[in-house]
Amino acid sequence: MPCAGWRGRVAEEELRANGLEDVLTILASVSGWNTWLFFTMPSGALGGATTLEALREHQREAVQTAAHAYIER
């Protein structure tokens, strides 16, 4: 039986491959709490999806655009 943490590692690798690092770089000036909100709250800019959902759906450019808009607000 695989270890319990393997799903987390797979999800992390998937998000990193889909642009997580780039988005974190864009949000570097944002507080940890606001970064959490950006990743977990539904976004109109992403069609109602959360940033995490959009990254899983390979919407890298849309997420980066939303991140730039988020820091400019």
C-alpha positions in Angstrom: 0.0 0.0 0.0 1.4 3.4 -1.0 2.2 5.9 1.8 -0.5 8.4 2.7 1.4 11.4 1.4 1.9 10.3 -2.2 -1.3 12.1 -3.4 0.0 15.4 -2.0 3.3 15.0 -3.7 1.6 14.2 -7.0 -0.6 17.3 -6.7 2.3 19.5 -5.8 4.3 18.3 -8.9 1.2 18.9 -11.1 0.7 22.4 -9.8 4.4 23.2 -10.1 4.4 21.9 -13.7 1.4 24.1 -14.5 2.9 27.4 -13.2 2.7 27.5 -9.5 6.2 28.9 -9.1 5.6 31.7 -11.6 2.4 32.8 -9.8 4.2 32.7 -6.4 6.9 35.0 -7.9 4.2 37.4 -9.2 2.6 37.5 -5.7 5.9 37.9 -3.8 4.9 41.3 -2.5 1.5 40.1 -1.2 1.0 38.9 2.4 0.7 35.2 3.1 -3.0 35.6 4.0 -3.8 37.4 0.8 -1.8 34.8 -1.2 -3.9 32.1 0.5 -7.1 33.9 -0.5 -5.9 34.3 -4.1 -5.3 30.6 -4.4 -8.5 29.4 -2.6 -11.3 31.9 -3.4 -13.3 31.6 -6.6 -12.3 34.3 -9.1 -14.4 36.0 -11.7 -11.3 36.4 -13.8 -11.0 32.6 -13.9 -14.7 31.9 -14.6 -15.5 31.3 -11.0 -12.7 28.7 -10.5 -10.2 29.0 -7.7 -6.6 29.6 -8.8 -5.7 26.0 -7.7 -8.5 24.7 -9.9 -7.4 26.8 -12.8 -3.8 25.6 -12.5 -5.0 22.0 -12.4 -6.9 22.7 -15.6 -3.6 24.0 -17.3 -4.9 27.7 -17.4 -1.4 29.0 -16.7 -1.7 32.3 -18.7 -5.1 33.1 -17.3 -3.8 32.6 -13.7 -0.8 34.7 -14.4 -3.0 37.5 -15.7 -5.2 37.2 -12.7 -2.2 37.4 -10.4 -0.9 40.5 -12.0 -4.4 42.1 -11.7 -4.5 41.0 -8.0 -1.3 42.8 -7.1 -2.3 46.0 -8.9 -5.6 46.4 -7.1 
